[in-house]
Amino acid sequence: MNQSDSRCIAVVVTYNKLDLLKECVQQLILCQKYLYKIVVVNNASTDDTRAYLEQLTEEQPMLDVVNEKNNLGGATGFNHGMKRAMFLGADTIWVMDNDCIVNEQTIVPLMDARRHLESAGIEWGILASNVRWTDGSAALMNIPKLSKFWNESRSSLDCIIKVTTQKM
């Protein structure tokens, strides 16, 4: 169990990028002070990903692995990973691809913003990290934006908005 008062779960989707996955997961483990679990969705990788994750799961009880039978793509992988995180009791879900290399401080602004909003009594649904390249410049293809149809009436869904990723 972590030292945090939240149940933040990181969700990582991977497919045949073992070297990147190893770095990603090792860096996430350094964030365990803030994380309750790390869910890795292995999208039926054909490299040694499955064996690596099986070994690592024995060493790291905070790791939870979903091994898909087929490569279902990133979106479905995130869907399955977020469902798994909710099943595990997440109150916050931090999603990323296997090429996202965080450091111990990456999650701090996100958790600080969450605590600030909650302490001010402000309800929130989505918080997004400011994604940066290794040189510190903005990763422009990762900027969330409202869908142009965000305010269409959906009867019982009037309280939600649609967020998309900016296409570059």
N, C-alpha and C positions, 0 to 999 in steps of 0.2 A: 504494500500500500504506500502511496506517496504521502508527502507532508502537506499537501494542499487540501483545502476544504472543498474542492470541486471534484467532479468525476469527469475530467476532460480526457477524451480518448482521441488519439491520433489515428487516422485512417490513411493507409498508403496502398496504392494500387500499382502492381508491377507485372511486367511481362518481358522475360528474357533480357533483363538488364541487371544481372547479378552484382557486378562491381558497384554500380550506382546504388542498388538496393542495400548492399552491405554498408556503404557510407551513410546513406540516409537513416537506416535503422540505428546504427551506432551513434549517430548524432542525436536521434530522438531519445535514445536511452539516457543520454546526458541531461535531457529535459525531464527526467522522471520525477523530479521535485514537483513539477506541475501536471504531470500526466498520471492518470489512473491505469491506462492500458494503451498498447499500441496494437491496432488491428492491421494486419497485412493481408491484402487480397492478392493471391497469386493467380493470375489469369491464365492458368494452364501453361506456365513456362516450360520450355523444352530444354533449358540449360540445367544447371545444378541448383536452381532456386529452391525447389522443394526440399532437397536434402539439407541445404543450408538452414532453411527455416525450421525444419524438424530438430536439428541439433541446437539451434539458438533458443528454441522454445523450452528445451530442457534446462538451459542455463538462465533464461530470463522469464520468470513467471508472469511478467507484465505483458509479454508478447502473446497475441492471439492470432492464429492464422486461419484464413479461409482459402482452401485449395479448390479452385474451380475445375470442372472437368473439361471445359472448353474456354478458349479466349473469347470472352463476351464483350470485349472493348472496355475502354476507360469509364464511360458513363455508367454502364451496368455494373462494373467493378465497384465504382463509388457507391452506387445504390446498395449493393450487397454489403459493402463495408459499413455504410452508415446504419443499415438495418441491424447489423451485428453489434455495432457500438451501442445502439439504442437498447438492444436485448441485454447487453452487459451493464446497462444502467447509466449511460452517459448523460451528463447534463450539458456538456459542450462537446462538439465534434470538430476536430481540426483536420482537414483533408489536404492531401498532397500527392503528387506523382512521386515515383521512385527517384526522380532526378532532382528533387527538392532537398537541398542540403542545409539544414538549419543549424543554429548554434544554441547554446544554453540560454541566450538572451532573446532569441527570436520570438518566443511565445509570450514574453513578459508584457509587451504593449497590449497584446490581445487580452490577456488575463486582467491587466490593469483596467482596460476599457470596460470589460465585463463587470468587474467589481464596482467601478465608478457608476455605471448605469444602474446596477442593482441597488446600490446604496442610495442613489437619488430617486429610487422608485420608478425608474424608466424601464418599460418593457422593451425587449429587443428580441430579434429573431436571427439575424445574420450579422456577424462582424467579419470583415475580410482583412487579411494581412496586406500590407503594402509590399508586394513581391518585387524583389530586386535581383539583378544579375550579380555575378561574383565581383564585378567592378563597381557595384553600388548604383548603377543606373537602373531606371525603372524598367520592369519587364512589361512592356505595353500590351502584350497579348493577354495579360492576366488581370486586367482592370475590370472589375464587375460593373455593370451598368443596368439600368432598368430596361426591360424589354419595351419596344414601342407600343406593345399592347398591355402594359402593366395595369391599366385601370379598367380593362374590360370587365363587365359584370359577370360573375360566375356563380350567382345565387349564393350557395352556402360558403363559397370561397371568397366573398367580398373583403375579407379581412387580410388577404395575402396579396403580394405583388410578385411578379415574375422578374427574376434577375438573370441576365445572360452575360456571356463573356464577350468583351469587345473583340471584333475581328480585325486583324491588321493585315 
